[in-house]
Amino acid sequence: MSKPLSIGVAGLGTVGAGVLNLLRENADIVGTRAGRHLAVTAVSARDRRRDRGLALDGLRWHDDPVALAADPGVDVVVELIGGSEGPARALVEAALAAGKPVVTANKALLAVHGAQLAETAAARGAPLAFEAAVAGGIPAIKALREGLAANRLSRVAGILNGTCNYILTVMRAEGREFAEVLAEAQRLGYAEADPSFDIDGIDAAHKLAILAAIAFGRPVDLGAVHVEGIRDVTALDIRLAEELGFRIKLLGIARRTEAGPGAGIETRVHPCMVPCDAPIARVDGVFNAVVAEGDAVGRVVLQGRGAGAGPTASAVVADLIDIARGRHTPVWGAEALASIPSVPMARHVGPYYLRLMVVDRPGVIADVTSILRDHRISLESLLQRGRAPGEAVPVVLTTHECEEAAMRSALERIAALDAVLEKPALIRIESA
Amino acid sequence: MSKPLSIGVAGLGTVGAGVLNLLRENADIVGTRAGRHLAVTAVSARDRRRDRGLALDGLRWHDDPVALAADPGVDVVVELIGGSEGPARALVEAALAAGKPVVTANKALLAVHGAQLAETAAARGAPLAFEAAVAGGIPAIKALREGLAANRLSRVAGILNGTCNYILTVMRAEGREFAEVLAEAQRLGYAEADPSFDIDGIDAAHKLAILAAIAFGRPVDLGAVHVEGIRDVTALDIRLAEELGFRIKLLGIARRTEAGPGAGIETRVHPCMVPCDAPIARVDGVFNAVVAEGDAVGRVVLQGRGAGAGPTASAVVADLIDIARGRHTPVWGAEALASIPSVPMARHVGPYYLRLMVVDRPGVIADVTSILRDHRISLESLLQRGRAPGEAVPVVLTTHECEEAAMRSALERIAALDAVLEKPALIRIESA
């Protein structure tokens, strides 16, 4: 065996403690698989006195995480502080600038500053590894960047946020509304006190931006991601979806669009209706899933736990083993990057589900359908649920493929109709 | 970019042609991901004159595949001949002995001679890569050996043979019997003229032996795998399974058993009843799936196409990219291998499904259940389907966990009862 690999860990929260524990508990097998002992020798965290249920004796303590980058006894820096700015960013930049390999679970940092960090990593010849940043314990980065590297990928999609998937799963199983289930998830610790990062799709957008960069071999482009969260999903729409043979999932989708002036990469995070029998429709609770479609391999689906100390530590230590073995892959999978334009959401083409609350009176359906016709949107189905003359009833429409811009304009006009009582619900239909 | 990697391909059947085509069609992205051009420069196949719909101009032709190992213009040998003996084995041995990296899709060769080949590969420092040997296009080897390397795995299970899964899927969907569906699968080209290799579980056993070696870091041990195929699965049992909330799948399972004198690795291929809502129960048709359970990561499920030119070529070329990048992993994941004993099937412990055809008369159930009691087998449920005094009726029993040896002895006595009219059907129940 070669000499031990000396590791400095910044951030000793749940994940940081998980990494230290995993390296200790599985030291034997990690050592044989890495070909050398992986030894944490230095740590940094905010509060030295806090009890983490973790023995830190014999480890060098740095109050300033950036000092880990300069510690001559540290071969590899593990950044588990989180956040796209501040000490996390400063540490990763300093470590890469010093030519030190970095392992991080920080999706925000990668999504916001990944393009520049990857350039520094390449210039310094320092690995920058981040398997834990996307889909937790699922080796999704490795699968896309190495396992499916022979493929021209056409699409990568995933359930990338466990909190949203948990909330949607409970809403469906129990027929309850979003706000109520969110409050319960917060009590149970499945959702943060400030849940916006998860439920507004931001976390999923960070992860999708990273996946898209890898799938299509181009620098990460968070700004191009269209983001909608799950706040507007109702129990009614979940039930109607079920009747139509769909489940509602918050997906992140990166797709190569080939045709016409809109050719490029479309990246979007929003609630989707997926067919009940699609594998991804069956991924429930806090589980994550990633679907990749390649020209040679067809469709590959990976699923597993997307968060938590164990799964995240599993991914962090796998990266450390790669570094110990000298298995190196460029950040976006290649040195020579593609320059494929991002396609704006207005150019998205697909089928839609539309649910209106309308006054049940003659002529309303005719008004709605003629607006759709004016925008050249072709109906696939229309269903008025129940009869209640003069009262509010839901009307459900599904369309054939049409352009987002057309749908948006049509929807604006439909929402302005007198007989339409609430903001219409719009959910995009995905093949899976 | 570094200089091109020069590849020699032996075997130009469906998969060989698929590899050549993929390397040509995706030369651009494969080159950027490999960091160098991957160029096939030499080939070998049985019949030089056969039209493969493939331009072979400018490639060196070797009538003897073993000559590829000695060809000084070949950097990496790709073996796609197949079979555990003969030219495939001779070529791989010669290439490794010469210190040349080898990529192969040959599960039989790896399962039968893998222990020795891995030793040669290690001694010569030559990579031996075989992602395509298990689960086709699913990057299962990479996921287990690298992606989940930080975990102590407790269990790996999979749908590893697409032909069997296709037959079982059609039997269930259409309520038809094995022989009829097999004959149809043969007509459609989904099953070989001599189907034994697939339907008797041999192919799945080869793949499972390889997965087990990687999951538990020990040399491959095909002889230890208990193998049963799907010939005895009936439409009746599939229907009864469905009523009990199960699907019948041919699984390969490698499990670490911790308790008592039976501690070790159990490896087995046989029809299983899995809960309908388990992800693996939903993997239908020719698709494959691999489930891995690790102490840190929990359960990870991978699914995709297990065979065919495209998926197999995807895996072969991914291995070539790893070699071009210098990403190296020891054959069984570590240099230092574990010596964990294999556990014989008689020691297997689990719940069972038992279906008897009995004469409907008083006392039969009492005879059957007292035999089970004598063997300390505890019933979970018992169901007699219909009433037809004096005639044959099915009786379905499910048991709590018991030892295979006890179940076998009990079954022998049950089968010998006068009132039991056919060979009882025994199917093991798996949690998933």
Interface residues (C-beta under 8 A of the other chain):
Chain A: G18 L22 E25 N26 I29 V30 T32 R33 A34 G35 E131 G137 I138 P139 K142 A143 R145 E146 G147 L148 A149 A150 N151 R152 G217 D277 P279 R282 V283 G294 D295 A296 V297 G298 R299 V300 V301 L302 Q303 G304 R305 G310 P311 A313 S314 A315 V316 V317 A318 L320 I321 D322 R325 G326 R327 H328 T329 P330 G333 A334 E335 A336
Chain B: G18 L22 E25 N26 I29 V30 T32 R33 A34 G35 E131 G137 I138 P139 K142 A143 R145 E146 G147 L148 A149 A150 N151 R152 G217 D277 P279 R282 V283 G294 D295 A296 V297 G298 R299 V300 V301 L302 Q303 G304 R305 G310 P311 A313 S314 A315 V316 V317 A318 L320 I321 D322 R325 G326 R327 H328 T329 P330 G333 A334 E335 A336
